Every structure is written in structure tokens, then in C-alpha cells.
Amino acid sequence: MLFLVGALLVLGVVLGAVAHVPVPVSVVAGLAIALWLALFAARERFSGHRRAGHLDHDRGGLR
């Protein structure tokens, strides 16, 4: 519960900061974050190593 309160507090601070900057700055920051998340997701998706206990769908079970 305390974590949720902290997360909502941080979200409020971030949204408050975004409300005071010009729209183009917010758009550029949003695009930068989206690009960073897309690169992270692609790197995780296509990484060569697999975690222990990860389902191997090609073999129909655990690795």
C-alpha cells in the first residue's frame, strides 16, 4: 500500500512538471521515452540467453 502511495505521488509530480513545459518539449520527451522503451523491449526479446525455467514453446515444455 505504501508503494502505491509513493508511485501515485511520483506520478503527480511528473504530470505537474509536464503541465508547465511547452507542448513540443513534452512531445519530444514522450517520444524519447517511447524509443528507449522500444529499444529495451527489442533487446530483451531478441537476446540470446534465456532465463532458467522459461517455457520453451518449440519443445513443448520447460528447457
C-alpha positions as CSV (number, residue, x, y, z in Angstrom):
1,M,0.0,0.0,0.0
2,L,2.8,2.4,0.8
3,F,4.4,1.6,-2.5
4,L,1.2,2.5,-4.3
5,V,1.0,5.9,-2.4
6,G,4.6,6.6,-3.4
7,A,4.0,5.7,-7.0
8,L,1.0,8.0,-7.2
9,L,3.0,10.8,-5.6
10,V,5.7,10.5,-8.2
11,L,3.2,10.3,-11.0
12,G,1.6,13.5,-9.7
13,V,4.9,15.3,-9.6
14,V,5.8,14.2,-13.1
15,L,2.4,15.2,-14.5
16,G,2.7,18.5,-12.7
17,A,6.1,19.2,-14.3
18,V,4.8,18.2,-17.7
19,A,1.9,20.7,-17.4
20,H,4.4,23.6,-17.0
21,V,6.6,22.9,-20.0
22,P,5.6,23.8,-23.6
23,V,3.8,21.1,-25.7
24,P,6.7,20.5,-28.1
25,V,9.1,19.7,-25.2
26,S,6.6,17.3,-23.8
27,V,6.1,15.6,-27.1
28,V,9.9,15.2,-27.6
29,A,10.3,13.8,-24.1
30,G,7.5,11.4,-24.7
31,L,9.0,10.2,-28.0
32,A,12.4,9.8,-26.4
33,I,10.9,7.7,-23.6
34,A,8.9,5.6,-26.1
35,L,12.0,5.0,-28.2
36,W,14.0,4.0,-25.1
37,L,11.3,1.5,-24.1
38,A,11.0,0.1,-27.6
39,L,14.8,-0.4,-27.8
40,F,14.8,-2.1,-24.4
41,A,11.9,-4.4,-25.3
42,A,13.6,-5.3,-28.6
43,R,16.9,-6.1,-26.8
44,E,15.1,-8.2,-24.3
45,R,13.1,-10.0,-26.9
46,F,16.0,-10.8,-29.2
47,S,18.7,-11.5,-26.6
48,G,20.4,-14.9,-27.0
49,H,20.1,-16.0,-23.4
50,R,17.0,-17.4,-21.8
51,R,16.2,-17.4,-18.1
52,A,16.0,-20.7,-16.1
53,G,12.5,-22.1,-16.0
54,H,11.4,-20.2,-19.1
55,L,9.0,-22.1,-21.2
56,D,10.5,-23.3,-24.5
57,H,7.5,-23.3,-26.8
58,D,9.4,-25.0,-29.6
59,R,9.9,-28.2,-27.5
60,G,6.6,-28.0,-25.7
61,G,7.8,-27.7,-22.1
62,L,10.5,-26.4,-19.8
63,R,14.1,-26.0,-21.0
